[in-house]
């Protein structure tokens, strides 16, 4: 992660939010993030992987070098039930 933008969720535990890494093609990380099956989204042991587009559009402008709060919601219901303002097609 040297030189890479990250948002530290818990620095001491080495948990961060960052753009998904796609260097190991066998992990199919982009395909798994796009899946509607929540189990497919479990890509790493702690870090929150997001698409580069999501990171650059939402995370980086909001957090940059500032402090903030990140909520990780349970996956028992579709995200649209939590965020009714989302346009169709957003996950």
C-alpha positions in Angstrom: 0.0 0.0 0.0 3.0 2.3 -0.2 2.0 5.6 -1.9 -1.6 4.5 -2.2 -4.6 6.5 -0.9 -6.3 4.8 2.0 -8.8 5.8 4.7 -7.8 4.2 8.0 -10.7 2.7 9.8 -8.5 1.3 12.6 -4.8 2.0 12.2 -3.6 -0.2 15.0 -5.6 -3.2 13.6 -4.4 -2.3 10.1 -8.0 -2.0 8.8 -8.5 0.5 6.0 -10.8 1.4 3.1 -9.1 1.5 -0.3 -9.5 0.9 -4.0 -9.8 -2.8 -4.7 -6.6 -4.4 -5.7 -6.7 -6.5 -8.8 -3.2 -7.9 -9.1 -4.2 -11.5 -8.4 -6.6 -12.3 -11.3 -7.6 -15.6 -9.7 -9.4 -13.7 -6.9 -11.8 -12.1 -9.4 -12.2 -9.1 -7.1 -14.0 -6.7 -9.5 -16.4 -9.5 -10.5 -17.0 -10.3 -6.8 -17.7 -6.7 -5.8 -20.2 -6.4 -8.7 -22.0 -9.6 -7.5 -25.4 -9.4 -5.8 -24.4 -12.2 -3.4 -23.1 -10.6 -0.2 -20.8 -13.6 0.4 -18.9 -12.8 -2.8 -18.0 -9.4 -1.3 -15.9 -11.0 1.4 -12.6 -10.4 -0.3 -10.1 -9.6 2.4 -9.7 -10.2 6.1 -10.6 -6.7 7.4 -10.0 -4.1 4.7 -12.9 -2.5 3.0 -12.4 -2.9 -0.8 -14.3 -0.5 -3.0 -14.2 0.1 -6.8 -11.7 2.8 -7.9 -14.7 4.8 -9.3 -16.5 4.7 -5.9 -13.3 5.6 -4.1 -12.5 8.5 -6.4 -16.1 9.8 -6.6 -17.2 9.5 -3.0 -14.5 8.5 -0.5 -11.5 10.7 -1.5 -13.5 13.9 -1.8 -15.3 13.4 1.5 -12.4 12.2 3.6 -9.2 13.5 1.8 -7.0 14.2 4.8 -9.9 14.9 7.2 -11.3 12.9 10.0 -14.7 11.2 9.5 -16.9 8.4 10.5 -17.5 5.2 8.5 -20.5 3.0 9.1 -20.3 -0.6 7.9 -23.9 -1.9 7.6 -25.0 -5.5 7.9 -25.9 -7.2 4.7 -29.1 -8.9 5.8 -31.2 -6.5 3.7 -30.6 -4.9 0.3 -28.7 -1.6 0.6 -31.6 0.2 -1.1 -33.6 -0.5 2.1 -31.1 1.5 4.1 -30.5 4.2 1.5 -33.8 4.8 -0.3 -32.3 7.9 -2.1 -30.1 5.7 -4.3 -30.9 5.8 -8.0 -31.8 2.5 -9.7 -28.8 0.4 -10.5 -26.6 1.7 -7.6 -25.4 -0.8 -5.0 
